[in-house]
Amino acid sequence: MQPDTIVLVHGFWVTPRAWEGWIAHYENRGFRVIAPPYPGFEVGVEALNSDPTAVEGLTVPAILSRLKTLITELDQPPIVMAHSAGGVFTQALLDQGLGAAGVVLNSAPAEGVLTVPLSQLRSLLPVLKNPANRHRAVGLTYDEWRYAFANTFSEEQARATYEYYHVPAPGGIVWSSSLANLRPGHTDTYVDFHNSTRAPLLFLSGERDHLMPPKVQRANAAHYKGKGTVTDVKVFPGRSHLMAVQEGWREIADHALDWALAHT
């Protein structure tokens, strides 16, 4: 039996609002669609920009716990799709046997992926430039957003997305993920790259993404060595990090769902 539910996991500096178009699109195709907010993100874009204290202390275990609870309470394993930071959380969920298939857009890398392009460092600098940000929720200026999220958008479109989608991100998680490969032991998002029972996984990448470029997606996918598992990568030309709302997003949404259904 093919999955009848799709779970959409958002990334940082955005909320589930970034999945609005995908929710309606997939519902029109007959699927139940769930786009859960991370703890603290329930209040929405405007409230978080006014007062981001609700997400200052957010942790990876809290995020994974919410997603695990949601998925295990479903009647059957769903297709899990995710963007950016949500991509590494989805990899962890699949590694634990949760989900019938995973599709991650411009995913953050799992622990052990050492590829760090300069454009990625520049995109994360607003958080990493100050160690005190580990205890704060850190927002982006418009120029920082334009570079990291919407570099292929027109000026008008980029500013509109900033005003409609942008929220501060929990600096502690950004810091810990950036240092994951420098610390002994495993982090909360550790995945077993040799897990032979992991569900199929597709990495979708925007060709011109600055924050999580194609080389990061290819490097992450190349780490998976589990026998009998399926791991694919597809790069969409001309797309930026925020390709889930960029013109032509339906092409990406259809490719993601068709691939997932073909591999479950």
C-alpha positions as CSV (number, residue, x, y, z in Angstrom):
1,M,0.0,0.0,0.0
2,Q,1.4,3.4,-1.0
3,P,1.6,6.2,1.6
4,D,-1.4,8.5,1.8
5,T,0.2,11.1,4.1
6,I,3.0,13.6,3.5
7,V,4.8,15.3,6.4
8,L,6.5,18.6,5.4
9,V,9.3,19.6,7.7
10,H,10.4,23.3,7.6
11,G,13.9,24.7,8.0
12,F,15.3,27.6,10.0
13,W,14.6,31.2,9.4
14,V,11.2,30.2,8.1
15,T,8.1,28.5,9.5
16,P,5.6,26.0,8.0
17,R,4.2,29.0,6.0
18,A,6.9,28.2,3.4
19,W,5.0,25.1,2.6
20,E,1.6,26.8,1.9
21,G,1.7,26.1,-1.9
22,W,2.9,22.5,-1.4
23,I,0.1,21.7,1.1
24,A,-2.6,22.8,-1.3
25,H,-0.9,21.2,-4.3
26,Y,-0.6,17.8,-2.6
27,E,-4.1,18.0,-1.1
28,N,-5.4,18.5,-4.6
29,R,-3.6,15.2,-5.5
30,G,-5.5,13.4,-2.8
31,F,-3.0,13.3,0.0
32,R,-3.3,14.2,3.6
33,V,-0.6,16.8,4.3
34,I,0.8,17.8,7.7
35,A,3.3,20.6,8.2
36,P,4.2,20.7,11.9
37,P,5.9,23.7,13.4
38,Y,8.9,23.2,15.7
39,P,8.3,23.8,19.4
40,G,8.0,27.6,19.8
41,F,7.3,28.2,16.1
42,E,3.5,27.7,16.6
43,V,3.0,31.4,17.2
44,G,3.8,32.3,13.6
45,V,5.9,34.7,11.6
46,E,4.8,38.1,12.9
47,A,4.8,37.0,16.6
48,L,8.3,35.5,16.3
49,N,9.7,38.6,14.7
50,S,8.2,40.7,17.5
51,D,9.4,38.4,20.3
52,P,11.7,35.4,19.4
53,T,12.2,34.2,23.0
54,A,10.0,31.2,22.4
55,V,12.7,29.6,20.2
56,E,15.9,30.8,21.9
57,G,16.4,27.6,23.9
58,L,15.1,25.2,21.2
59,T,17.0,21.9,21.0
60,V,17.4,19.2,18.4
61,P,16.0,16.5,20.8
62,A,12.8,18.6,21.3
63,I,12.4,18.9,17.5
64,L,13.0,15.2,16.9
65,S,10.6,14.2,19.7
66,R,7.8,16.2,18.2
67,L,8.4,14.8,14.7
68,K,8.7,11.2,16.0
69,T,5.5,11.5,18.0
70,L,3.6,12.8,15.0
71,I,4.9,10.1,12.7
72,T,4.5,7.1,15.0
73,E,0.8,8.1,15.7
74,L,-0.1,7.9,12.0
75,D,-1.8,4.7,10.6
76,Q,1.0,4.1,8.2
77,P,4.5,5.5,7.5
78,P,4.3,8.8,5.6
79,I,6.5,10.3,2.9
80,V,8.7,12.9,4.8
81,M,9.8,15.9,2.9
82,A,12.0,18.6,4.3
83,H,13.9,21.8,3.6
84,S,17.3,23.0,4.8
85,A,17.8,22.2,8.6
86,G,14.7,20.0,8.3
87,G,16.6,17.8,5.9
88,V,19.1,16.6,8.5
89,F,16.3,16.0,11.0
90,T,14.6,13.9,8.3
91,Q,17.8,11.9,7.7
92,A,17.8,11.1,11.4
93,L,14.2,10.0,11.3
94,L,14.7,7.7,8.3
95,D,17.7,6.2,10.0
96,Q,15.5,5.3,13.0
97,G,13.0,3.6,10.7
98,L,10.4,6.4,10.6
99,G,9.0,7.3,7.2
100,A,8.3,5.3,4.0
101,A,10.6,7.6,1.9
102,G,12.4,10.9,2.4
103,V,12.9,13.9,0.1
104,V,15.1,16.7,1.3
105,L,15.4,20.1,-0.4
106,N,18.8,21.9,0.0
107,S,19.4,19.8,3.1
108,A,21.8,20.7,5.9
109,P,24.5,18.0,6.0
110,A,24.5,15.1,8.4
111,E,27.4,14.6,10.9
112,G,30.5,13.4,9.1
113,V,30.0,15.5,5.9
114,L,33.1,17.7,5.8
115,T,32.3,19.8,2.7
116,V,32.0,23.5,3.8
117,P,31.8,25.9,0.8
118,L,32.7,29.5,1.4
119,S,29.2,30.6,0.4
120,Q,27.9,28.5,3.2
121,L,30.2,30.1,5.7
122,R,29.2,33.5,4.6
123,S,25.5,32.6,4.8
124,L,25.9,31.4,8.4
125,L,28.2,34.2,9.5
126,P,25.3,36.3,11.0
127,V,25.1,33.6,13.7
128,L,28.6,32.3,13.9
129,K,30.3,35.7,14.2
130,N,29.3,36.0,17.9
131,P,29.6,33.1,20.4
132,A,26.9,34.8,22.5
133,N,24.4,33.9,19.7
134,R,24.4,30.3,21.0
135,H,21.9,31.6,23.6
136,R,19.8,33.8,21.3
137,A,17.4,33.6,18.4
138,V,19.2,35.3,15.5
139,G,17.4,36.9,12.6
140,L,18.9,38.0,9.3
141,T,19.0,41.4,7.7
142,Y,17.4,41.7,4.3
143,D,20.8,41.7,2.6
144,E,21.8,38.6,4.5
145,W,18.5,36.9,3.6
146,R,18.9,37.9,-0.1
147,Y,22.3,36.3,-0.2
148,A,21.5,33.1,1.6
149,F,17.9,32.4,0.6
150,A,16.9,34.4,-2.5
151,N,19.9,35.3,-4.5
152,T,18.2,34.3,-7.8
153,F,15.0,36.2,-7.1
154,S,14.3,39.7,-8.4
155,E,14.7,42.5,-5.9
156,E,10.9,42.8,-5.5
157,Q,10.4,39.1,-5.0
158,A,13.3,38.7,-2.6
159,R,12.0,41.6,-0.4
160,A,8.5,40.1,-0.5
161,T,9.8,36.7,0.7
162,Y,11.8,38.4,3.5
163,E,8.7,40.2,4.8
164,Y,6.4,37.2,4.5
165,Y,8.6,34.2,5.5
166,H,11.6,35.3,7.6
167,V,11.9,34.6,11.3
168,P,14.8,34.4,13.7
169,A,16.5,31.0,14.1
170,P,17.8,29.3,17.3
171,G,21.5,30.2,17.4
172,G,22.3,27.3,19.7
173,I,21.4,24.7,17.1
174,V,23.1,26.5,14.3
175,W,26.3,26.7,16.4
176,S,26.2,23.0,17.5
177,S,25.6,21.7,13.9
178,S,28.4,23.8,12.6
179,L,30.8,22.3,15.2
180,A,29.4,18.8,15.0
181,N,32.5,17.4,13.2
182,L,34.9,18.9,15.7
183,R,33.4,17.3,18.8
184,P,34.1,13.8,20.1
185,G,31.1,11.4,20.0
186,H,27.9,11.6,18.1
187,T,25.5,14.5,17.9
188,D,21.7,14.4,18.2
189,T,21.4,14.1,14.4
190,Y,23.8,11.3,13.9
191,V,22.9,8.8,11.2
192,D,24.3,5.4,10.4
193,F,25.4,5.8,6.8
194,H,25.6,1.9,6.5
195,N,22.0,1.3,7.6
196,S,20.7,-1.2,5.1
197,T,17.1,-0.8,6.2
198,R,16.8,2.9,5.7
199,A,13.9,4.1,3.5
200,P,14.7,5.6,0.0
201,L,16.1,9.1,0.2
202,L,16.3,11.8,-2.5
203,F,18.4,15.0,-2.2
204,L,17.1,17.9,-4.2
205,S,19.4,20.8,-4.7
206,G,19.2,24.3,-6.1
207,E,22.1,24.9,-8.6
208,R,22.7,28.4,-7.2
209,D,22.0,27.8,-3.6
210,H,24.5,29.7,-1.4
211,L,23.5,28.2,2.0
212,M,23.5,24.5,1.1
213,P,25.0,24.3,-2.4
214,P,24.9,21.2,-4.6
215,K,28.3,20.0,-3.5
216,V,26.9,19.7,0.0
217,Q,24.0,17.6,-1.2
218,R,26.3,15.4,-3.3
219,A,28.7,14.9,-0.5
220,N,26.0,14.0,2.0
221,A,24.4,11.5,-0.5
222,A,27.8,9.9,-1.2
223,H,28.3,9.0,2.4
224,Y,25.4,6.6,2.3
225,K,26.7,3.0,1.8
226,G,23.9,0.8,3.1
227,K,23.4,-2.2,0.9
228,G,20.1,-2.3,-1.0
229,T,19.2,1.3,-0.1
230,V,18.3,4.0,-2.6
231,T,19.9,7.4,-2.4
232,D,19.5,9.8,-5.3
233,V,20.5,13.4,-6.1
234,K,18.9,15.9,-8.5
235,V,20.0,19.5,-9.1
236,F,17.5,22.0,-10.4
237,P,19.1,24.7,-12.6
238,G,19.0,28.3,-11.5
239,R,17.3,27.7,-8.2
240,S,18.2,29.3,-4.9
241,H,17.9,28.0,-1.3
242,L,14.3,29.1,-1.1
243,M,13.3,27.1,-4.2
244,A,10.2,25.7,-2.4
245,V,8.5,29.1,-3.1
246,Q,10.5,30.2,-6.2
247,E,8.8,30.4,-9.5
248,G,8.5,26.8,-10.9
249,W,8.2,25.2,-7.5
250,R,5.4,22.9,-8.7
251,E,7.9,21.2,-11.0
252,I,10.0,20.4,-7.9
253,A,7.0,19.4,-5.8
254,D,5.8,17.0,-8.5
255,H,9.2,15.5,-9.0
256,A,9.6,14.9,-5.3
257,L,6.2,13.2,-4.9
258,D,6.6,11.1,-8.1
259,W,10.0,9.9,-7.0
260,A,8.8,9.0,-3.5
261,L,5.8,7.1,-4.8
262,A,8.0,5.2,-7.3
263,H,10.3,4.1,-4.6
264,T,7.9,3.1,-1.8
